[in-house]
Amino acid sequence: MSFGDNDDCHAYLLGQPREGIKIMFHMMNQSRLEVGLFGLGTCSMSYRHALAFARERLQGQGINGEPG
C-alpha cells in the first residue's frame, strides 16, 4: 500500500460537499444488515450440523433394550 508516495496523492469526492456523513451512515446500515445475515446463516448451518451429528450418534438403550 502506498499513500501519496513522491507527492502523488489523489482524492475523490463522493456525493455532494458536506453530505459525507449521510453516505457513511447509509453504507454502515447496509453493512449491519449484511453482518446480521451472515451470522444468521452461520448459526443455522451450525445447528443443522449439530442436529445431524446428534441423530447419527445414538447413546444408551431404548425401552426394549435395543440401542438408541
PQR file of N, CA, C, O and H, with PARSE charges and radii, in Angstrom:
ATOM      1  N   MET A   1       0.848  -1.177   0.000 -0.4000 1.5000
ATOM      2  CA  MET A   1       0.000   0.000   0.000 -0.0000 2.0000
ATOM      3  C   MET A   1       0.887   1.233   0.000  0.5500 1.7000
ATOM      4  O   MET A   1       1.945   1.263   0.628 -0.5500 1.4000
ATOM      5  N   SER A   2       0.443   2.217  -0.699 -0.4000 1.5000
ATOM      6  CA  SER A   2       1.164   3.491  -0.676 -0.0000 2.0000
ATOM      7  C   SER A   2       0.136   4.609  -0.560  0.5500 1.7000
ATOM      8  O   SER A   2      -0.936   4.567  -1.164 -0.5500 1.4000
ATOM      9  H   SER A   2      -0.416   2.192  -1.209  0.4000 1.0000
ATOM     10  N   PHE A   3       0.491   5.583   0.218 -0.4000 1.5000
ATOM     11  CA  PHE A   3      -0.392   6.715   0.467 -0.0000 2.0000
ATOM     12  C   PHE A   3       0.304   8.001   0.033  0.5500 1.7000
ATOM     13  O   PHE A   3       0.858   8.717   0.868 -0.5500 1.4000
ATOM     14  H   PHE A   3       1.362   5.616   0.709  0.4000 1.0000
ATOM     15  N   GLY A   4       0.281   8.295  -1.248 -0.4000 1.5000
ATOM     16  CA  GLY A   4       0.836   9.537  -1.755 -0.0000 2.0000
ATOM     17  C   GLY A   4       2.343   9.576  -1.794  0.5500 1.7000
ATOM     18  O   GLY A   4       2.947  10.619  -1.542 -0.5500 1.4000
ATOM     19  H   GLY A   4      -0.169   7.714  -1.926  0.4000 1.0000
ATOM     20  N   ASP A   5       2.965   8.443  -2.110 -0.4000 1.5000
ATOM     21  CA  ASP A   5       4.425   8.451  -2.222 -0.0000 2.0000
ATOM     22  C   ASP A   5       4.866   9.409  -3.318  0.5500 1.7000
ATOM     23  O   ASP A   5       4.199   9.527  -4.345 -0.5500 1.4000
ATOM     24  H   ASP A   5       2.475   7.595  -2.315  0.4000 1.0000
ATOM     25  N   ASN A   6       5.963  10.081  -3.110 -0.4000 1.5000
ATOM     26  CA  ASN A   6       6.535  11.024  -4.081 -0.0000 2.0000
ATOM     27  C   ASN A   6       5.555  12.140  -4.430  0.5500 1.7000
ATOM     28  O   ASN A   6       5.504  12.576  -5.580 -0.5500 1.4000
ATOM     29  H   ASN A   6       6.505   9.986  -2.275  0.4000 1.0000
ATOM     30  N   ASP A   7       4.782  12.605  -3.459 -0.4000 1.5000
ATOM     31  CA  ASP A   7       3.816  13.693  -3.652 -0.0000 2.0000
ATOM     32  C   ASP A   7       2.808  13.395  -4.755  0.5500 1.7000
ATOM     33  O   ASP A   7       2.359  14.312  -5.443 -0.5500 1.4000
ATOM     34  H   ASP A   7       4.823  12.251  -2.525  0.4000 1.0000
ATOM     35  N   ASP A   8       2.448  12.135  -4.933 -0.4000 1.5000
ATOM     36  CA  ASP A   8       1.493  11.740  -5.955 -0.0000 2.0000
ATOM     37  C   ASP A   8       0.227  11.230  -5.261  0.5500 1.7000
ATOM     38  O   ASP A   8      -0.068  10.035  -5.288 -0.5500 1.4000
ATOM     39  H   ASP A   8       2.812  11.390  -4.374  0.4000 1.0000
ATOM     40  N   CYS A   9      -0.506  12.141  -4.649 -0.4000 1.5000
ATOM     41  CA  CYS A   9      -1.680  11.786  -3.867 -0.0000 2.0000
ATOM     42  C   CYS A   9      -2.934  12.328  -4.559  0.5500 1.7000
ATOM     43  O   CYS A   9      -2.977  13.497  -4.940 -0.5500 1.4000
ATOM     44  H   CYS A   9      -0.265  13.112  -4.628  0.4000 1.0000
ATOM     45  N   HIS A  10      -3.956  11.477  -4.721 -0.4000 1.5000
ATOM     46  CA  HIS A  10      -5.196  11.881  -5.373 -0.0000 2.0000
ATOM     47  C   HIS A  10      -6.368  11.576  -4.443  0.5500 1.7000
ATOM     48  O   HIS A  10      -6.324  10.608  -3.684 -0.5500 1.4000
ATOM     49  H   HIS A  10      -3.921  10.527  -4.411  0.4000 1.0000
ATOM     50  N   ALA A  11      -7.389  12.379  -4.499 -0.4000 1.5000
ATOM     51  CA  ALA A  11      -8.589  12.164  -3.697 -0.0000 2.0000
ATOM     52  C   ALA A  11      -9.814  12.398  -4.569  0.5500 1.7000
ATOM     53  O   ALA A  11      -9.766  13.147  -5.545 -0.5500 1.4000
ATOM     54  H   ALA A  11      -7.425  13.166  -5.115  0.4000 1.0000
ATOM     55  N   TYR A  12     -10.911  11.747  -4.203 -0.4000 1.5000
ATOM     56  CA  TYR A  12     -12.152  11.879  -4.954 -0.0000 2.0000
ATOM     57  C   TYR A  12     -13.279  12.175  -3.978  0.5500 1.7000
ATOM     58  O   TYR A  12     -13.349  11.573  -2.907 -0.5500 1.4000
ATOM     59  H   TYR A  12     -10.950  11.139  -3.410  0.4000 1.0000
ATOM     60  N   LEU A  13     -14.147  13.084  -4.337 -0.4000 1.5000
ATOM     61  CA  LEU A  13     -15.283  13.451  -3.510 -0.0000 2.0000
ATOM     62  C   LEU A  13     -16.454  12.534  -3.869  0.5500 1.7000
ATOM     63  O   LEU A  13     -16.842  12.428  -5.032 -0.5500 1.4000
ATOM     64  H   LEU A  13     -14.089  13.573  -5.207  0.4000 1.0000
ATOM     65  N   LEU A  14     -17.011  11.870  -2.842 -0.4000 1.5000
ATOM     66  CA  LEU A  14     -18.189  11.026  -3.050 -0.0000 2.0000
ATOM     67  C   LEU A  14     -19.415  11.842  -2.688  0.5500 1.7000
ATOM     68  O   LEU A  14     -19.527  12.319  -1.558 -0.5500 1.4000
ATOM     69  H   LEU A  14     -16.695  11.956  -1.897  0.4000 1.0000
ATOM     70  N   GLY A  15     -20.329  12.012  -3.616 -0.4000 1.5000
ATOM     71  CA  GLY A  15     -21.526  12.780  -3.345 -0.0000 2.0000
ATOM     72  C   GLY A  15     -21.246  14.277  -3.359  0.5500 1.7000
ATOM     73  O   GLY A  15     -20.275  14.741  -3.957 -0.5500 1.4000
ATOM     74  H   GLY A  15     -20.239  11.625  -4.534  0.4000 1.0000
ATOM     75  N   GLN A  16     -22.119  15.020  -2.686 -0.4000 1.5000
ATOM     76  CA  GLN A  16     -22.006  16.474  -2.632 -0.0000 2.0000
ATOM     77  C   GLN A  16     -21.200  16.893  -1.404  0.5500 1.7000
ATOM     78  O   GLN A  16     -21.111  16.138  -0.436 -0.5500 1.4000
ATOM     79  H   GLN A  16     -22.908  14.643  -2.200  0.4000 1.0000
ATOM     80  N   PRO A  17     -20.610  18.099  -1.435 -0.5600 1.5000
ATOM     81  CA  PRO A  17     -19.902  18.578  -0.257  0.2800 2.0000
ATOM     82  C   PRO A  17     -20.821  18.595   0.966  0.5500 1.7000
ATOM     83  O   PRO A  17     -22.002  18.922   0.852 -0.5500 1.4000
ATOM     84  N   ARG A  18     -20.293  18.251   2.107 -0.4000 1.5000
ATOM     85  CA  ARG A  18     -20.980  18.204   3.400 -0.0000 2.0000
ATOM     86  C   ARG A  18     -22.091  17.153   3.470  0.5500 1.7000
ATOM     87  O   ARG A  18     -22.975  17.244   4.321 -0.5500 1.4000
ATOM     88  H   ARG A  18     -19.333  17.985   2.200  0.4000 1.0000
ATOM     89  N   GLU A  19     -22.051  16.161   2.583 -0.4000 1.5000
ATOM     90  CA  GLU A  19     -23.027  15.068   2.589 -0.0000 2.0000
ATOM     91  C   GLU A  19     -22.352  13.744   2.937  0.5500 1.7000
ATOM     92  O   GLU A  19     -22.991  12.694   2.878 -0.5500 1.4000
ATOM     93  H   GLU A  19     -21.333  16.087   1.891  0.4000 1.0000
ATOM     94  N   GLY A  20     -21.086  13.779   3.296 -0.4000 1.5000
ATOM     95  CA  GLY A  20     -20.324  12.554   3.549 -0.0000 2.0000
ATOM     96  C   GLY A  20     -20.868  11.723   4.696  0.5500 1.7000
ATOM     97  O   GLY A  20     -20.878  10.495   4.613 -0.5500 1.4000
ATOM     98  H   GLY A  20     -20.566  14.632   3.344  0.4000 1.0000
ATOM     99  N   ILE A  21     -21.322  12.368   5.772 -0.4000 1.5000
ATOM    100  CA  ILE A  21     -21.826  11.618   6.924 -0.0000 2.0000
ATOM    101  C   ILE A  21     -23.086  10.836   6.550  0.5500 1.7000
ATOM    102  O   ILE A  21     -23.291   9.726   7.040 -0.5500 1.4000
ATOM    103  H   ILE A  21     -21.314  13.366   5.840  0.4000 1.0000
ATOM    104  N   LYS A  22     -23.928  11.404   5.690 -0.4000 1.5000
ATOM    105  CA  LYS A  22     -25.134  10.714   5.235 -0.0000 2.0000
ATOM    106  C   LYS A  22     -24.752   9.479   4.416  0.5500 1.7000
ATOM    107  O   LYS A  22     -25.345   8.413   4.583 -0.5500 1.4000
ATOM    108  H   LYS A  22     -23.761  12.307   5.292  0.4000 1.0000
ATOM    109  N   ILE A  23     -23.778   9.621   3.547 -0.4000 1.5000
ATOM    110  CA  ILE A  23     -23.309   8.496   2.737 -0.0000 2.0000
ATOM    111  C   ILE A  23     -22.698   7.420   3.637  0.5500 1.7000
ATOM    112  O   ILE A  23     -22.922   6.227   3.434 -0.5500 1.4000
ATOM    113  H   ILE A  23     -23.296  10.487   3.411  0.4000 1.0000
ATOM    114  N   MET A  24     -21.918   7.859   4.641 -0.4000 1.5000
ATOM    115  CA  MET A  24     -21.278   6.912   5.546 -0.0000 2.0000
ATOM    116  C   MET A  24     -22.322   6.120   6.338  0.5500 1.7000
ATOM    117  O   MET A  24     -22.183   4.905   6.482 -0.5500 1.4000
ATOM    118  H   MET A  24     -21.736   8.828   4.806  0.4000 1.0000
ATOM    119  N   PHE A  25     -23.363   6.781   6.853 -0.4000 1.5000
ATOM    120  CA  PHE A  25     -24.383   6.072   7.618 -0.0000 2.0000
ATOM    121  C   PHE A  25     -25.193   5.127   6.739  0.5500 1.7000
ATOM    122  O   PHE A  25     -25.591   4.055   7.195 -0.5500 1.4000
ATOM    123  H   PHE A  25     -23.476   7.768   6.736  0.4000 1.0000
ATOM    124  N   HIS A  26     -25.443   5.503   5.497 -0.4000 1.5000
ATOM    125  CA  HIS A  26     -26.132   4.599   4.576 -0.0000 2.0000
ATOM    126  C   HIS A  26     -25.306   3.330   4.380  0.5500 1.7000
ATOM    127  O   HIS A  26     -25.847   2.225   4.409 -0.5500 1.4000
ATOM    128  H   HIS A  26     -25.120   6.374   5.126  0.4000 1.0000
ATOM    129  N   MET A  27     -24.011   3.484   4.182 -0.4000 1.5000
ATOM    130  CA  MET A  27     -23.115   2.346   3.999 -0.0000 2.0000
ATOM    131  C   MET A  27     -23.066   1.495   5.271  0.5500 1.7000
ATOM    132  O   MET A  27     -23.072   0.267   5.183 -0.5500 1.4000
ATOM    133  H   MET A  27     -23.571   4.382   4.159  0.4000 1.0000
ATOM    134  N   MET A  28     -23.017   2.116   6.440 -0.4000 1.5000
ATOM    135  CA  MET A  28     -22.945   1.371   7.697 -0.0000 2.0000
ATOM    136  C   MET A  28     -24.235   0.592   7.954  0.5500 1.7000
ATOM    137  O   MET A  28     -24.180  -0.542   8.428 -0.5500 1.4000
ATOM    138  H   MET A  28     -23.011   3.114   6.512  0.4000 1.0000
ATOM    139  N   ASN A  29     -25.384   1.175   7.652 -0.4000 1.5000
ATOM    140  CA  ASN A  29     -26.646   0.458   7.832 -0.0000 2.0000
ATOM    141  C   ASN A  29     -26.706  -0.779   6.936  0.5500 1.7000
ATOM    142  O   ASN A  29     -27.175  -1.835   7.360 -0.5500 1.4000
ATOM    143  H   ASN A  29     -25.429   2.096   7.267  0.4000 1.0000
ATOM    144  N   GLN A  30     -26.238  -0.647   5.715 -0.4000 1.5000
ATOM    145  CA  GLN A  30     -26.190  -1.791   4.797 -0.0000 2.0000
ATOM    146  C   GLN A  30     -25.244  -2.857   5.347  0.5500 1.7000
ATOM    147  O   GLN A  30     -25.552  -4.047   5.287 -0.5500 1.4000
ATOM    148  H   GLN A  30     -25.857   0.212   5.370  0.4000 1.0000
ATOM    149  N   SER A  31     -24.113  -2.443   5.873 -0.4000 1.5000
ATOM    150  CA  SER A  31     -23.146  -3.393   6.426 -0.0000 2.0000
ATOM    151  C   SER A  31     -23.717  -4.119   7.638  0.5500 1.7000
ATOM    152  O   SER A  31     -23.475  -5.315   7.801 -0.5500 1.4000
ATOM    153  H   SER A  31     -23.863  -1.476   5.921  0.4000 1.0000
ATOM    154  N   ARG A  32     -24.462  -3.432   8.485 -0.4000 1.5000
ATOM    155  CA  ARG A  32     -25.086  -4.079   9.647 -0.0000 2.0000
ATOM    156  C   ARG A  32     -26.027  -5.200   9.209  0.5500 1.7000
ATOM    157  O   ARG A  32     -26.035  -6.279   9.802 -0.5500 1.4000
ATOM    158  H   ARG A  32     -24.659  -2.461   8.352  0.4000 1.0000
ATOM    159  N   LEU A  33     -26.812  -4.942   8.180 -0.4000 1.5000
ATOM    160  CA  LEU A  33     -27.720  -5.972   7.670 -0.0000 2.0000
ATOM    161  C   LEU A  33     -26.944  -7.174   7.129  0.5500 1.7000
ATOM    162  O   LEU A  33     -27.316  -8.322   7.374 -0.5500 1.4000
ATOM    163  H   LEU A  33     -26.806  -4.065   7.699  0.4000 1.0000
ATOM    164  N   GLU A  34     -25.875  -6.905   6.400 -0.4000 1.5000
ATOM    165  CA  GLU A  34     -25.075  -7.986   5.832 -0.0000 2.0000
ATOM    166  C   GLU A  34     -24.421  -8.820   6.921  0.5500 1.7000
ATOM    167  O   GLU A  34     -24.400 -10.046   6.821 -0.5500 1.4000
ATOM    168  H   GLU A  34     -25.572  -5.973   6.202  0.4000 1.0000
ATOM    169  N   VAL A  35     -23.887  -8.189   7.954 -0.4000 1.5000
ATOM    170  CA  VAL A  35     -23.268  -8.927   9.053 -0.0000 2.0000
ATOM    171  C   VAL A  35     -24.309  -9.757   9.793  0.5500 1.7000
ATOM    172  O   VAL A  35     -24.032 -10.893  10.179 -0.5500 1.4000
ATOM    173  H   VAL A  35     -23.904  -7.192   8.035  0.4000 1.0000
ATOM    174  N   GLY A  36     -25.504  -9.203   9.996 -0.4000 1.5000
ATOM    175  CA  GLY A  36     -26.575  -9.951  10.646 -0.0000 2.0000
ATOM    176  C   GLY A  36     -26.985 -11.175   9.849  0.5500 1.7000
ATOM    177  O   GLY A  36     -27.185 -12.248  10.419 -0.5500 1.4000
ATOM    178  H   GLY A  36     -25.728  -8.281   9.683  0.4000 1.0000
ATOM    179  N   LEU A  37     -27.111 -11.029   8.541 -0.4000 1.5000
ATOM    180  CA  LEU A  37     -27.475 -12.165   7.695 -0.0000 2.0000
ATOM    181  C   LEU A  37     -26.382 -13.223   7.681  0.5500 1.7000
ATOM    182  O   LEU A  37     -26.674 -14.419   7.661 -0.5500 1.4000
ATOM    183  H   LEU A  37     -26.949 -10.157   8.078  0.4000 1.0000
ATOM    184  N   PHE A  38     -25.131 -12.792   7.691 -0.4000 1.5000
ATOM    185  CA  PHE A  38     -24.014 -13.742   7.742 -0.0000 2.0000
ATOM    186  C   PHE A  38     -24.060 -14.530   9.051  0.5500 1.7000
ATOM    187  O   PHE A  38     -23.870 -15.747   9.048 -0.5500 1.4000
ATOM    188  H   PHE A  38     -24.894 -11.821   7.707  0.4000 1.0000
ATOM    189  N   GLY A  39     -24.310 -13.845  10.168 -0.4000 1.5000
ATOM    190  CA  GLY A  39     -24.413 -14.519  11.462 -0.0000 2.0000
ATOM    191  C   GLY A  39     -25.571 -15.501  11.502  0.5500 1.7000
ATOM    192  O   GLY A  39     -25.438 -16.603  12.035 -0.5500 1.4000
ATOM    193  H   GLY A  39     -24.464 -12.857  10.170  0.4000 1.0000
ATOM    194  N   LEU A  40     -26.702 -15.109  10.944 -0.4000 1.5000
ATOM    195  CA  LEU A  40     -27.866 -15.992  10.891 -0.0000 2.0000
ATOM    196  C   LEU A  40     -27.562 -17.248  10.084  0.5500 1.7000
ATOM    197  O   LEU A  40     -27.913 -18.355  10.493 -0.5500 1.4000
ATOM    198  H   LEU A  40     -26.811 -14.214  10.512  0.4000 1.0000
ATOM    199  N   GLY A  41     -26.915 -17.075   8.949 -0.4000 1.5000
ATOM    200  CA  GLY A  41     -26.559 -18.233   8.117 -0.0000 2.0000
ATOM    201  C   GLY A  41     -25.579 -19.151   8.818  0.5500 1.7000
ATOM    202  O   GLY A  41     -25.711 -20.373   8.742 -0.5500 1.4000
ATOM    203  H   GLY A  41     -26.630 -16.176   8.617  0.4000 1.0000
ATOM    204  N   THR A  42     -24.594 -18.579   9.501 -0.4000 1.5000
ATOM    205  CA  THR A  42     -23.604 -19.378  10.231 -0.0000 2.0000
ATOM    206  C   THR A  42     -24.272 -20.162  11.355  0.5500 1.7000
ATOM    207  O   THR A  42     -23.995 -21.348  11.530 -0.5500 1.4000
ATOM    208  H   THR A  42     -24.486 -17.587   9.563  0.4000 1.0000
ATOM    209  N   CYS A  43     -25.144 -19.514  12.115 -0.4000 1.5000
ATOM    210  CA  CYS A  43     -25.855 -20.188  13.207 -0.0000 2.0000
ATOM    211  C   CYS A  43     -26.755 -21.301  12.678  0.5500 1.7000
ATOM    212  O   CYS A  43     -26.822 -22.380  13.266 -0.5500 1.4000
ATOM    213  H   CYS A  43     -25.369 -18.550  11.973  0.4000 1.0000
ATOM    214  N   SER A  44     -27.437 -21.043  11.582 -0.4000 1.5000
ATOM    215  CA  SER A  44     -28.333 -22.037  11.013 -0.0000 2.0000
ATOM    216  C   SER A  44     -27.568 -23.283  10.579  0.5500 1.7000
ATOM    217  O   SER A  44     -27.999 -24.401  10.861 -0.5500 1.4000
ATOM    218  H   SER A  44     -27.383 -20.166  11.105  0.4000 1.0000
ATOM    219  N   MET A  45     -26.457 -23.107   9.907 -0.4000 1.5000
ATOM    220  CA  MET A  45     -25.671 -24.257   9.471 -0.0000 2.0000
ATOM    221  C   MET A  45     -25.044 -24.987  10.650  0.5500 1.7000
ATOM    222  O   MET A  45     -24.954 -26.215  10.635 -0.5500 1.4000
ATOM    223  H   MET A  45     -26.106 -22.199   9.678  0.4000 1.0000
ATOM    224  N   SER A  46     -24.612 -24.260  11.661 -0.4000 1.5000
ATOM    225  CA  SER A  46     -24.055 -24.901  12.861 -0.0000 2.0000
ATOM    226  C   SER A  46     -25.112 -25.767  13.524  0.5500 1.7000
ATOM    227  O   SER A  46     -24.827 -26.897  13.921 -0.5500 1.4000
ATOM    228  H   SER A  46     -24.685 -23.263  11.673  0.4000 1.0000
ATOM    229  N   TYR A  47     -26.322 -25.255  13.648 -0.4000 1.5000
ATOM    230  CA  TYR A  47     -27.415 -26.016  14.241 -0.0000 2.0000
ATOM    231  C   TYR A  47     -27.707 -27.273  13.433  0.5500 1.7000
ATOM    232  O   TYR A  47     -27.893 -28.349  14.001 -0.5500 1.4000
ATOM    233  H   TYR A  47     -26.553 -24.337  13.325  0.4000 1.0000
ATOM    234  N   ARG A  48     -27.749 -27.140  12.110 -0.4000 1.5000
ATOM    235  CA  ARG A  48     -28.056 -28.297  11.267 -0.0000 2.0000
ATOM    236  C   ARG A  48     -26.981 -29.375  11.364  0.5500 1.7000
ATOM    237  O   ARG A  48     -27.297 -30.564  11.390 -0.5500 1.4000
ATOM    238  H   ARG A  48     -27.598 -26.266  11.649  0.4000 1.0000
ATOM    239  N   HIS A  49     -25.712 -28.966  11.419 -0.4000 1.5000
ATOM    240  CA  HIS A  49     -24.627 -29.939  11.572 -0.0000 2.0000
ATOM    241  C   HIS A  49     -24.701 -30.618  12.939  0.5500 1.7000
ATOM    242  O   HIS A  49     -24.508 -31.830  13.033 -0.5500 1.4000
ATOM    243  H   HIS A  49     -25.456 -28.000  11.399  0.4000 1.0000
ATOM    244  N   ALA A  50     -24.974 -29.861  13.993 -0.4000 1.5000
ATOM    245  CA  ALA A  50     -25.088 -30.438  15.332 -0.0000 2.0000
ATOM    246  C   ALA A  50     -26.273 -31.404  15.406  0.5500 1.7000
ATOM    247  O   ALA A  50     -26.167 -32.464  16.024 -0.5500 1.4000
ATOM    248  H   ALA A  50     -25.131 -28.876  13.917  0.4000 1.0000
ATOM    249  N   LEU A  51     -27.389 -31.050  14.788 -0.4000 1.5000
ATOM    250  CA  LEU A  51     -28.563 -31.915  14.783 -0.0000 2.0000
ATOM    251  C   LEU A  51     -28.273 -33.220  14.049  0.5500 1.7000
ATOM    252  O   LEU A  51     -28.645 -34.294  14.522 -0.5500 1.4000
ATOM    253  H   LEU A  51     -27.475 -30.189  14.286  0.4000 1.0000
ATOM    254  N   ALA A  52     -27.620 -33.136  12.909 -0.4000 1.5000
ATOM    255  CA  ALA A  52     -27.277 -34.344  12.148 -0.0000 2.0000
ATOM    256  C   ALA A  52     -26.332 -35.232  12.959  0.5500 1.7000
ATOM    257  O   ALA A  52     -26.476 -36.455  12.958 -0.5500 1.4000
ATOM    258  H   ALA A  52     -27.318 -32.264  12.525  0.4000 1.0000
ATOM    259  N   PHE A  53     -25.377 -34.629  13.644 -0.4000 1.5000
ATOM    260  CA  PHE A  53     -24.440 -35.404  14.466 -0.0000 2.0000
ATOM    261  C   PHE A  53     -25.175 -36.076  15.618  0.5500 1.7000
ATOM    262  O   PHE A  53     -24.925 -37.245  15.913 -0.5500 1.4000
ATOM    263  H   PHE A  53     -25.260 -33.636  13.646  0.4000 1.0000
ATOM    264  N   ALA A  54     -26.081 -35.350  16.274 -0.4000 1.5000
ATOM    265  CA  ALA A  54     -26.816 -35.912  17.404 -0.0000 2.0000
ATOM    266  C   ALA A  54     -27.714 -37.073  16.956  0.5500 1.7000
ATOM    267  O   ALA A  54     -27.873 -38.051  17.687 -0.5500 1.4000
ATOM    268  H   ALA A  54     -26.284 -34.400  16.034  0.4000 1.0000
ATOM    269  N   ARG A  55     -28.289 -36.971  15.781 -0.4000 1.5000
ATOM    270  CA  ARG A  55     -29.146 -38.059  15.272 -0.0000 2.0000
ATOM    271  C   ARG A  55     -28.318 -39.283  14.898  0.5500 1.7000
ATOM    272  O   ARG A  55     -28.775 -40.417  15.037 -0.5500 1.4000
ATOM    273  H   ARG A  55     -28.160 -36.177  15.187  0.4000 1.0000
ATOM    274  N   GLU A  56     -27.104 -39.048  14.426 -0.4000 1.5000
ATOM    275  CA  GLU A  56     -26.232 -40.133  13.994 -0.0000 2.0000
ATOM    276  C   GLU A  56     -25.600 -40.850  15.185  0.5500 1.7000
ATOM    277  O   GLU A  56     -25.362 -42.055  15.109 -0.5500 1.4000
ATOM    278  H   GLU A  56     -26.733 -38.126  14.313  0.4000 1.0000
ATOM    279  N   ARG A  57     -25.328 -40.163  16.252 -0.4000 1.5000
ATOM    280  CA  ARG A  57     -24.593 -40.709  17.403 -0.0000 2.0000
ATOM    281  C   ARG A  57     -25.565 -41.011  18.541  0.5500 1.7000
ATOM    282  O   ARG A  57     -25.680 -40.243  19.496 -0.5500 1.4000
ATOM    283  H   ARG A  57     -25.521 -39.184  16.314  0.4000 1.0000
ATOM    284  N   LEU A  58     -26.248 -42.122  18.426 -0.4000 1.5000
ATOM    285  CA  LEU A  58     -27.220 -42.514  19.443 -0.0000 2.0000
ATOM    286  C   LEU A  58     -26.494 -43.088  20.652  0.5500 1.7000
ATOM    287  O   LEU A  58     -25.465 -43.749  20.513 -0.5500 1.4000
ATOM    288  H   LEU A  58     -26.154 -42.746  17.650  0.4000 1.0000
ATOM    289  N   GLN A  59     -27.036 -42.831  21.835 -0.4000 1.5000
ATOM    290  CA  GLN A  59     -26.438 -43.320  23.075 -0.0000 2.0000
ATOM    291  C   GLN A  59     -27.492 -43.993  23.924  0.5500 1.7000
ATOM    292  O   GLN A  59     -28.685 -43.715  23.799 -0.5500 1.4000
ATOM    293  H   GLN A  59     -27.872 -42.295  21.948  0.4000 1.0000
ATOM    294  N   GLY A  60     -27.039 -44.877  24.784 -0.4000 1.5000
ATOM    295  CA  GLY A  60     -27.957 -45.522  25.714 -0.0000 2.0000
ATOM    296  C   GLY A  60     -28.766 -46.624  25.061  0.5500 1.7000
ATOM    297  O   GLY A  60     -28.479 -47.054  23.944 -0.5500 1.4000
ATOM    298  H   GLY A  60     -26.070 -45.103  24.885  0.4000 1.0000
ATOM    299  N   GLN A  61     -29.779 -47.071  25.777 -0.4000 1.5000
ATOM    300  CA  GLN A  61     -30.637 -48.149  25.280 -0.0000 2.0000
ATOM    301  C   GLN A  61     -32.077 -47.676  25.248  0.5500 1.7000
ATOM    302  O   GLN A  61     -32.503 -46.833  26.038 -0.5500 1.4000
ATOM    303  H   GLN A  61     -30.012 -46.722  26.685  0.4000 1.0000
ATOM    304  N   GLY A  62     -32.799 -48.240  24.321 -0.4000 1.5000
ATOM    305  CA  GLY A  62     -34.225 -47.974  24.258 -0.0000 2.0000
ATOM    306  C   GLY A  62     -34.967 -48.779  25.315  0.5500 1.7000
ATOM    307  O   GLY A  62     -34.346 -49.525  26.072 -0.5500 1.4000
ATOM    308  H   GLY A  62     -32.453 -48.924  23.680  0.4000 1.0000
ATOM    309  N   ILE A  63     -36.255 -48.642  25.375 -0.4000 1.5000
ATOM    310  CA  ILE A  63     -37.064 -49.344  26.367 -0.0000 2.0000
ATOM    311  C   ILE A  63     -36.967 -50.869  26.204  0.5500 1.7000
ATOM    312  O   ILE A  63     -36.980 -51.601  27.194 -0.5500 1.4000
ATOM    313  H   ILE A  63     -36.760 -48.036  24.761  0.4000 1.0000
ATOM    314  N   ASN A  64     -36.870 -51.339  24.967 -0.4000 1.5000
ATOM    315  CA  ASN A  64     -36.819 -52.775  24.702 -0.0000 2.0000
ATOM    316  C   ASN A  64     -35.397 -53.324  24.751  0.5500 1.7000
ATOM    317  O   ASN A  64     -35.180 -54.478  24.384 -0.5500 1.4000
ATOM    318  H   ASN A  64     -36.859 -50.744  24.163  0.4000 1.0000
ATOM    319  N   GLY A  65     -34.429 -52.534  25.192 -0.4000 1.5000
ATOM    320  CA  GLY A  65     -33.048 -52.991  25.311 -0.0000 2.0000
ATOM    321  C   GLY A  65     -32.206 -52.805  24.062  0.5500 1.7000
ATOM    322  O   GLY A  65     -31.009 -53.091  24.072 -0.5500 1.4000
ATOM    323  H   GLY A  65     -34.605 -51.596  25.490  0.4000 1.0000
ATOM    324  N   GLU A  66     -32.813 -52.335  22.996 -0.4000 1.5000
ATOM    325  CA  GLU A  66     -32.054 -52.099  21.769 -0.0000 2.0000
ATOM    326  C   GLU A  66     -31.375 -50.732  21.849  0.5500 1.7000
ATOM    327  O   GLU A  66     -31.821 -49.864  22.599 -0.5500 1.4000
ATOM    328  H   GLU A  66     -33.786 -52.103  22.987  0.4000 1.0000
ATOM    329  N   PRO A  67     -30.296 -50.533  21.080 -0.5600 1.5000
ATOM    330  CA  PRO A  67     -29.603 -49.226  21.103  0.2800 2.0000
ATOM    331  C   PRO A  67     -30.530 -48.097  20.696  0.5500 1.7000
ATOM    332  O   PRO A  67     -31.367 -48.230  19.803 -0.5500 1.4000
ATOM    333  N   GLY A  68     -30.350 -46.997  21.378 -0.4000 1.5000
ATOM    334  CA  GLY A  68     -30.929 -45.774  20.989 -0.0000 2.0000
ATOM    335  C   GLY A  68     -32.268 -45.387  21.334  0.5500 1.7000
ATOM    336  O   GLY A  68     -32.712 -44.301  20.960 -0.5500 1.4000
ATOM    337  H   GLY A  68     -29.670 -46.889  22.103  0.4000 1.0000
TER
END
